[in-house]
Amino acid sequence: MKEVKKDHSIGEGTGAVAGAVSGAAIGSAAGPVGTVVGAVVGGVAGAKAGGAIAEAVNPTEYTTHFKNNYQTTSYYNRDRTWDDYSPAYDYGYKTYGQYQGQKFEQVEDKLEREWNEAKADSRLAWGEAKGAVRDGWHYIERAMPGDADRDGR
């Protein structure tokens, strides 16, 4: 039971950060006060979205699934390790909540622009990471009711 609660908290925290960043960016159009209000509102909304994702997709199970299967994917490069692919799957998990309701292809350009900041110590360039990020998105989409892209890719 503690593991589920911890995973739910991770999902809420991830969603809160993504929501706060998005809300602050949107609110900045209204000036400094708008930035703060946008960050607060976005953080609350993001925490709810992150919590819903964590309820549908346990983050620990998500990571375990990909850690056990990444070497069988079409995009796997045997010169890369789990330490290279893990940040890509994490990025898929974290950004799905931020862009929930949109298809991966609709936000792919944004994800690509932000990959270098998100990739941590991964050696994957976006072209190598994209498949893992997309697989992460689709894994969550299959678990979430009413998602935008249920084609099973």
Secondary structure, DSSP 8 states (H G I E B T S, - for coil): -HHHHHHHHHHHHHHHHHHHHHHHHHHGGG-HHHHHHHHHHHHHHHHHHHHHHHHHS-HHHHHHHHHHHGGGSTT--TTS-HHHHHHHHHHHHHHHHHTTTS-HHHHHHHHHHHHHHH-TT----HHHHHHHHHHHHHHHHHHSTT-S--S--
